[in-house]
């Protein structure tokens, strides 16, 4: 049973990757079009295109130290380990960029975003666990159980404006802002705090009695309204959600050759250095809390691993879970009203170097302004930390080799290529191995824009 559940989970994650916010190969590129504002709002005015319509983008990535894949079967690695799994998905449709001239740009993105985080204190885990009793037996020497899970998902409309702030014969400074309109559609969280237990032996068995600990769980109320039959359509499901706003701000500085040729103007393509800084995803998502969201403390004396198995055998919904937990703890308090989950706010610093002959090297540093491990606050964050991407790129073709050290201390080498309107990439080429850690992911972009380099460059060179 445990193997089946893990395999299904990993299969679903892999499906989202094949089809999903880390388009690493396009960082710093003048050919990224409307998707460039996902890394810096100031970049749209530095696009090589007068207009760009990105029909579809999809990106997903995962970072974990516990899930592995062998052929078509997933498994957990054994041993005592502080386990983690971080996953994000970004899907967008009909993104549009338009530059009325070379000094101003407007862009719009319509996106679906989801962030999922889980972390535990050191625990033993394996595929041979089929019950709470099995789990406690493997963790009989573990001092206590502690961990959290957080999920947040929303629809987002990005309204972007960027412009040139100042310009000299060999430099250009641009600034941009993106207003994010967020329709918060899905959230859930769970917390376990220092659950400990004592071992006792009888003539026939070994029991584990819980003595300390607490916890909490909650989710957005639209799931209750749907499951109870009061909401039968996606439209009604969305109607029972909250809309709020986020903000992203950025600047880019382009440095050109000291002595440009007389027949060529400085433009979005012929820079030597491009340096960007951005504050991304300022804000938080807000949700209506389910009536069954609750927090618990003070374990009821006499609760053992066996009684836990009995109490959690047939959980069908949030009410069943709340009622079962209320028999395990002496204190159960409802958590009503509204709750918020922090957006993945971060500082992004990007440096792009052009070496001529369509060769570039990009360095991207993404610094999360908060983590996700706090017990009281609900937060999301990005997995990216430092990415170095050599690339060879023209308006129609591109080859990319992103090299990443992520926020979990994992080192990955990816690969991507561009052929006309299509970009395909993978975050971790070690996925080709027979036995592999599931950390990685992939991305896809399908764009329509001018494909004639002569016309694009001619337009960029027109003084306005």
C-alpha positions as CSV (number, residue, x, y, z in Angstrom):
1,X,0.0,0.0,0.0
2,X,2.7,2.5,1.0
3,X,4.7,1.7,-2.3
4,X,1.5,2.3,-4.3
5,X,0.8,5.6,-2.7
6,X,4.4,6.8,-3.2
7,X,4.5,5.7,-6.8
8,X,1.2,7.4,-7.6
9,X,2.4,10.7,-5.9
10,X,5.7,10.6,-7.9
11,X,3.8,9.8,-11.1
12,X,1.6,12.8,-10.7
13,X,4.6,15.1,-9.9
14,X,6.3,13.8,-13.1
15,X,3.3,14.6,-15.2
16,X,3.2,18.2,-14.0
17,X,6.9,18.5,-14.8
18,X,6.5,17.2,-18.3
19,X,3.7,19.5,-19.1
20,X,5.2,23.8,-15.8
21,X,8.5,28.9,-12.0
22,X,12.0,28.4,-13.0
23,X,12.6,28.9,-16.7
24,X,16.3,28.9,-16.1
25,X,17.5,28.8,-19.7
26,X,15.8,32.1,-20.5
27,X,17.2,34.1,-17.6
28,X,18.6,37.4,-18.9
29,X,17.8,36.6,-22.5
30,X,16.5,39.4,-24.8
31,X,14.5,36.6,-26.6
32,X,12.5,35.5,-23.5
33,X,9.6,37.8,-24.5
34,X,6.7,38.1,-22.2
35,X,7.9,35.4,-19.8
36,X,10.9,37.5,-18.8
37,X,8.8,39.5,-16.3
38,X,8.7,36.3,-14.1
39,X,12.3,37.0,-13.2
40,X,12.5,40.8,-13.5
41,X,9.6,43.3,-14.2
42,X,12.1,45.7,-15.8
43,X,13.1,43.2,-18.6
44,X,10.0,43.6,-20.9
45,X,11.3,46.9,-22.4
46,X,14.6,45.2,-23.1
47,X,12.9,42.5,-25.2
48,X,14.2,42.0,-28.7
49,X,10.6,41.9,-30.0
50,X,8.1,44.6,-30.6
51,X,5.4,42.1,-29.7
52,X,5.3,38.6,-28.3
53,X,2.5,36.1,-27.7
54,X,3.4,33.2,-25.6
55,X,0.6,30.7,-26.1
56,X,1.6,28.3,-23.3
57,X,4.3,27.8,-20.7
58,X,4.6,25.0,-18.1
59,X,7.2,24.5,-15.5
60,X,7.6,22.3,-12.4
61,X,10.4,21.4,-10.1
62,X,10.9,19.3,-7.0
63,X,13.6,19.1,-4.4
64,X,13.7,16.1,-2.1
65,X,16.1,13.9,-0.1
66,X,13.7,11.0,0.4
67,X,12.1,10.0,-2.9
68,X,13.9,8.0,-5.5
69,X,12.8,6.3,-8.8
70,X,13.9,2.9,-10.1
71,X,12.6,2.2,-13.6
72,X,8.8,2.8,-13.1
73,X,8.7,2.4,-9.3
74,X,9.2,5.0,-6.7
75,X,10.7,4.2,-3.2
76,X,11.8,5.9,0.0
77,X,15.4,5.8,1.1
78,X,15.8,4.3,4.6
79,X,17.7,5.5,7.6
80,X,17.2,8.4,10.1
81,X,17.0,11.6,8.1
82,X,15.5,15.1,8.5
83,X,13.3,14.7,5.4
84,X,12.1,17.4,3.0
85,X,10.1,17.8,-0.2
86,X,9.6,21.2,-1.9
87,X,7.7,21.5,-5.1
88,X,6.4,24.3,-7.2
89,X,4.4,24.5,-10.5
90,X,3.8,27.4,-12.8
91,X,1.5,27.2,-15.8
92,X,0.5,30.2,-18.0
93,X,-1.7,30.8,-21.0
94,X,-1.8,33.6,-23.6
95,X,1.0,35.8,-22.2
96,X,1.4,39.0,-24.3
97,X,4.1,41.7,-24.6
98,X,3.8,44.9,-26.6
99,X,6.3,47.7,-27.1
100,X,4.7,50.8,-28.7
101,X,8.3,52.1,-29.1
102,X,11.8,51.3,-27.7
103,X,11.2,53.3,-24.5
104,X,8.1,51.7,-23.1
105,X,6.6,48.2,-22.8
106,X,3.5,46.5,-21.5
107,X,3.0,42.8,-20.7
108,X,0.3,40.6,-19.4
109,X,0.6,37.0,-18.0
110,X,-2.3,34.7,-16.9
111,X,-0.9,32.0,-14.6
112,X,-1.7,29.1,-12.3
113,X,0.8,28.7,-9.5
114,X,1.2,26.1,-6.7
115,X,3.7,25.7,-3.9
116,X,4.1,22.6,-1.7
117,X,6.5,22.2,1.2
118,X,7.0,19.4,3.7
119,X,9.8,18.9,6.3
120,X,10.3,16.6,9.3
121,X,12.7,16.3,12.2
122,X,15.0,13.3,11.8
123,X,12.8,10.1,11.4
124,X,13.2,6.6,10.0
125,X,11.1,5.8,7.0
126,X,10.8,3.0,4.5
127,X,8.5,1.2,2.0
128,X,7.7,-1.4,4.7
129,X,5.6,1.0,6.7
130,X,1.9,0.1,6.5
131,X,0.5,1.5,9.7
132,X,1.1,3.9,12.6
133,X,2.3,1.0,14.6
134,X,4.9,0.1,11.9
135,X,6.1,3.7,11.8
136,X,6.5,4.0,15.6
137,X,8.3,0.6,15.8
138,X,10.9,1.9,13.2
139,X,11.1,5.2,15.2
140,X,11.2,3.7,18.7
141,X,14.6,5.4,19.4
142,X,13.5,8.8,17.8
143,X,13.2,11.4,20.6
144,X,10.1,13.0,19.2
145,X,8.1,13.5,16.0
146,X,7.9,16.9,14.5
147,X,7.2,18.3,11.0
148,X,4.9,20.4,8.8
149,X,3.3,20.5,5.4
150,X,2.1,23.6,3.5
151,X,0.2,23.9,0.3
152,X,-0.9,27.1,-1.5
153,X,-2.3,27.4,-5.0
154,X,-3.8,30.4,-6.9
155,X,-4.7,32.0,-10.2
156,X,-2.7,35.1,-11.0
157,X,-2.9,37.9,-13.5
158,X,0.3,39.9,-14.0
159,X,0.0,43.4,-15.3
160,X,3.4,44.7,-16.2
161,X,4.8,48.1,-17.3
162,X,8.5,48.9,-17.9
163,X,10.3,51.9,-19.3
164,X,13.8,53.4,-19.9
165,X,14.7,55.6,-16.9
166,X,17.9,57.0,-18.3
167,X,20.2,56.4,-21.2
168,X,23.7,57.5,-22.4
169,X,25.8,56.7,-25.4
170,X,27.0,53.4,-23.8
171,X,24.4,52.5,-21.1
172,X,20.7,52.2,-20.4
173,X,18.8,52.0,-17.1
174,X,15.3,50.5,-17.1
175,X,12.7,50.0,-14.4
176,X,9.5,48.0,-14.2
177,X,6.6,47.1,-12.0
178,X,4.2,44.1,-12.1
179,X,0.9,44.3,-10.3
180,X,-0.3,40.7,-9.4
181,X,-4.0,40.1,-9.1
182,X,-4.4,36.8,-7.2
183,X,-7.4,34.6,-6.9
184,X,-6.6,32.2,-4.1
185,X,-8.2,28.8,-4.8
186,X,-6.5,26.1,-2.8
187,X,-4.7,25.9,0.6
188,X,-3.9,23.3,3.2
189,X,-1.5,22.9,6.1
190,X,-0.6,20.5,8.8
191,X,1.7,20.7,11.9
192,X,3.0,18.1,14.3
193,X,4.9,19.5,17.4
194,X,7.2,17.3,19.5
195,X,5.0,14.2,19.7
196,X,6.8,11.8,22.1
197,X,5.9,8.3,23.4
198,X,7.1,5.6,25.8
199,X,7.6,1.9,25.1
200,X,6.0,-0.7,27.3
201,X,6.1,-4.5,26.8
202,X,3.5,-7.1,27.6
203,X,3.7,-10.8,27.4
204,X,2.3,-10.7,23.9
205,X,3.2,-7.4,22.4
206,X,5.1,-4.1,22.6
207,X,3.0,-0.9,23.0
208,X,3.9,2.7,22.5
209,X,2.0,5.2,24.6
210,X,2.0,8.9,23.5
211,X,2.8,11.3,26.4
212,X,3.4,14.8,24.9
213,X,2.8,16.8,21.8
214,X,0.4,18.8,19.8
215,X,-0.5,19.7,16.3
216,X,-2.8,21.6,13.9
217,X,-4.4,21.2,10.5
218,X,-6.4,23.4,8.2
219,X,-7.5,24.0,4.7
220,X,-9.5,26.5,2.6
221,X,-13.3,26.4,3.1
222,X,-14.2,26.0,-0.6
223,X,-13.4,22.3,-0.3
224,X,-16.1,21.8,2.3
225,X,-18.6,23.7,0.2
226,X,-17.8,21.5,-2.8
227,X,-17.9,18.2,-0.9
228,X,-21.1,19.0,0.8
229,X,-22.9,19.5,-2.5
230,X,-23.4,23.3,-2.2
231,X,-20.9,24.0,-4.9
232,X,-21.2,21.9,-8.1
233,X,-19.2,23.8,-10.7
234,X,-15.7,25.2,-11.0
235,X,-17.3,28.7,-11.2
236,X,-19.0,28.3,-7.9
237,X,-15.7,26.9,-6.4
238,X,-13.9,30.0,-7.5
239,X,-16.7,32.2,-6.2
240,X,-16.1,31.1,-2.6
241,X,-12.4,32.3,-2.7
242,X,-10.6,35.6,-1.8
243,X,-8.9,38.0,-4.3
244,X,-5.9,40.0,-3.2
245,X,-2.9,41.7,-4.7
246,X,0.8,41.2,-4.9
247,X,3.7,43.3,-6.3
248,X,7.0,42.8,-8.0
249,X,9.6,45.6,-8.7
250,X,12.8,45.6,-10.7
251,X,15.6,47.5,-12.5
252,X,18.0,46.5,-15.3
253,X,21.2,48.2,-16.3
254,X,22.7,47.5,-19.8
255,X,26.3,48.4,-20.6
256,X,27.3,48.8,-24.3
257,X,30.7,49.2,-26.1
258,X,32.4,52.5,-25.6
259,X,32.6,53.2,-29.3
260,X,29.5,51.8,-31.2
261,X,29.6,51.8,-34.9
262,X,28.1,54.7,-36.7
263,X,25.4,52.6,-38.4
264,X,24.2,50.8,-35.3
265,X,22.2,52.1,-32.4
266,X,22.4,50.6,-28.9
267,X,19.5,48.1,-28.6
268,X,18.2,45.1,-26.6
269,X,20.6,42.7,-28.3
270,X,24.0,44.3,-28.7
271,X,24.8,44.9,-25.0
272,X,28.0,43.7,-23.4
273,X,26.7,43.5,-19.8
274,X,23.1,43.3,-18.5
275,X,22.7,43.6,-14.7
276,X,19.3,43.2,-13.0
277,X,17.9,43.4,-9.5
278,X,14.3,42.6,-8.6
279,X,12.0,42.1,-5.5
280,X,9.6,39.4,-6.6
281,X,6.2,38.3,-5.2
282,X,5.7,40.8,-2.3
283,X,2.5,39.9,-0.5
284,X,0.5,36.9,0.7
285,X,-2.4,34.7,-0.3
286,X,-5.5,34.8,1.9
287,X,-8.0,32.1,2.4
288,X,-11.3,31.4,4.2
289,X,-10.6,28.7,6.8
290,X,-12.7,25.5,6.9
291,X,-15.0,25.1,9.8
292,X,-13.1,21.9,10.7
293,X,-9.6,23.5,10.8
294,X,-8.3,23.0,14.3
295,X,-5.3,23.0,16.6
296,X,-4.7,20.4,19.3
297,X,-2.6,20.0,22.5
298,X,-2.2,17.7,25.6
299,X,-2.3,14.1,24.5
300,X,-5.0,12.1,26.3
301,X,-3.4,9.5,28.6
302,X,-3.7,6.0,27.4
303,X,-3.5,6.7,23.7
304,X,-1.2,4.1,22.1
305,X,0.0,3.4,18.6
306,X,-2.7,0.7,18.3
307,X,-5.5,3.0,19.2
308,X,-4.2,5.6,16.8
309,X,-4.4,3.0,14.0
310,X,-8.0,2.3,14.9
311,X,-9.0,6.0,15.1
312,X,-7.6,6.9,11.7
313,X,-8.8,3.9,9.7
314,X,-11.7,5.4,7.8
315,X,-11.0,9.1,7.4
316,X,-13.1,10.4,4.5
317,X,-13.0,14.2,5.0
318,X,-12.0,17.1,7.2
319,X,-14.7,16.6,9.7
320,X,-13.7,12.9,10.2
321,X,-10.1,14.0,10.7
322,X,-11.1,16.7,13.2
323,X,-13.3,14.4,15.2
324,X,-10.7,11.6,15.4
325,X,-8.0,14.0,16.5
326,X,-10.3,15.4,19.2
327,X,-10.4,12.0,20.8
328,X,-6.6,11.9,20.9
329,X,-6.0,15.2,22.5
330,X,-7.6,16.8,25.6
331,X,-7.7,20.2,24.0
332,X,-9.1,20.9,20.5
333,X,-9.7,24.4,19.4
334,X,-11.4,25.5,16.2
335,X,-9.4,27.8,13.9
336,X,-12.0,29.8,12.1
337,X,-12.0,33.1,10.1
338,X,-9.3,33.6,7.6
339,X,-5.6,32.6,7.3
340,X,-2.8,33.7,5.0
341,X,0.2,32.0,3.4
342,X,3.1,34.2,2.5
343,X,4.1,34.4,-1.1
344,X,7.6,33.3,-2.2
345,X,9.1,36.8,-1.7
346,X,12.7,37.0,-2.8
347,X,15.5,39.2,-4.1
348,X,16.8,38.3,-7.5
349,X,20.1,39.5,-8.8
350,X,20.9,38.6,-12.4
351,X,24.1,39.3,-14.5
352,X,24.2,38.5,-18.2
353,X,27.4,38.7,-20.2
354,X,27.6,38.7,-24.0
355,X,30.8,37.4,-25.6
356,X,29.7,38.0,-29.2
357,X,28.9,35.3,-31.9
358,X,25.6,34.6,-30.0
359,X,27.4,33.3,-26.9
360,X,26.3,34.4,-23.4
361,X,26.8,33.4,-19.8
362,X,24.1,34.2,-17.2
363,X,24.4,34.2,-13.4
364,X,21.3,34.3,-11.4
365,X,21.2,34.6,-7.6
366,X,17.8,34.2,-5.9
367,X,17.7,35.0,-2.2
368,X,14.5,34.0,-0.3
369,X,13.5,36.6,2.2
370,X,11.9,34.0,4.5
371,X,12.0,30.3,5.0
372,X,9.2,27.8,5.4
373,X,10.1,26.0,8.6
374,X,8.3,28.2,11.2
375,X,5.7,26.4,13.2
376,X,3.3,29.4,13.6
377,X,3.7,31.2,10.3
378,X,2.6,29.7,7.0
379,X,5.0,30.6,4.2
380,X,6.1,29.5,0.7
381,X,9.5,30.0,-1.0
382,X,11.5,29.2,-4.1
383,X,13.9,26.4,-4.5
384,X,16.4,28.4,-6.7
385,X,19.6,29.8,-5.2
386,X,22.5,30.2,-7.6
387,X,22.3,29.3,-11.3
388,X,25.0,29.7,-14.0
389,X,23.8,29.3,-17.5
390,X,26.1,29.3,-20.6
391,X,24.0,29.6,-23.8
392,X,24.3,29.9,-27.5
393,X,21.2,31.7,-28.8
394,X,19.8,33.3,-31.9
395,X,16.3,34.5,-32.6
396,X,15.3,31.0,-33.9
397,X,17.7,28.6,-32.2
398,X,19.2,28.1,-28.8
399,X,21.2,25.6,-26.7
400,X,21.5,26.1,-22.9
401,X,23.3,24.4,-20.0
402,X,22.0,25.7,-16.6
403,X,24.2,24.7,-13.7
404,X,22.4,25.1,-10.3
405,X,23.1,24.9,-6.6
406,X,19.7,25.1,-5.0
407,X,18.5,26.3,-1.6
408,X,18.6,22.7,-0.2
409,X,22.3,22.3,-1.0
410,X,21.7,20.1,-4.1
411,X,23.8,20.5,-7.3
412,X,22.1,20.0,-10.6
413,X,23.1,20.3,-14.2
414,X,20.2,20.9,-16.7
415,X,19.8,21.3,-20.4
416,X,17.5,23.0,-22.8
417,X,17.1,23.8,-26.5
418,X,15.1,26.3,-28.6
419,X,13.7,25.5,-32.0
420,X,11.7,28.3,-33.5
421,X,8.7,28.9,-31.2
422,X,9.4,26.0,-28.9
423,X,11.7,25.8,-25.8
424,X,12.1,22.5,-23.9
425,X,14.2,22.1,-20.8
426,X,15.1,19.8,-17.9
427,X,16.4,20.8,-14.6
428,X,18.5,17.7,-13.8
429,X,20.0,15.5,-16.5
430,X,20.7,12.8,-13.8
431,X,17.1,11.8,-14.5
432,X,18.6,9.7,-17.2
433,X,20.2,7.4,-14.6
434,X,18.7,4.0,-13.8
435,X,18.3,4.9,-10.1
436,X,17.8,8.6,-9.5
437,X,16.7,11.1,-6.8
438,X,13.5,12.7,-8.0
439,X,14.9,16.2,-7.5
440,X,14.7,18.1,-10.7
441,X,11.9,19.0,-13.1
442,X,11.3,20.5,-16.5
443,X,9.7,23.3,-18.5
444,X,8.1,24.0,-21.8
445,X,7.4,27.3,-23.7
446,X,5.5,27.9,-26.9
447,X,5.7,31.5,-28.3
448,X,4.8,33.4,-31.4
449,X,6.8,36.5,-32.3
450,X,8.7,38.0,-35.3
451,X,11.2,35.3,-36.4
452,X,13.0,37.4,-39.0
453,X,16.2,38.7,-37.4
454,X,16.9,41.3,-40.1
455,X,13.5,42.9,-39.4
456,X,13.8,42.7,-35.6
457,X,17.3,44.3,-35.6
458,X,16.2,46.9,-38.1
459,X,13.3,47.9,-35.8
460,X,15.5,48.0,-32.7
461,X,18.0,50.3,-34.5
462,X,15.3,52.8,-35.5
463,X,15.9,55.9,-33.3
464,X,12.7,57.1,-31.6
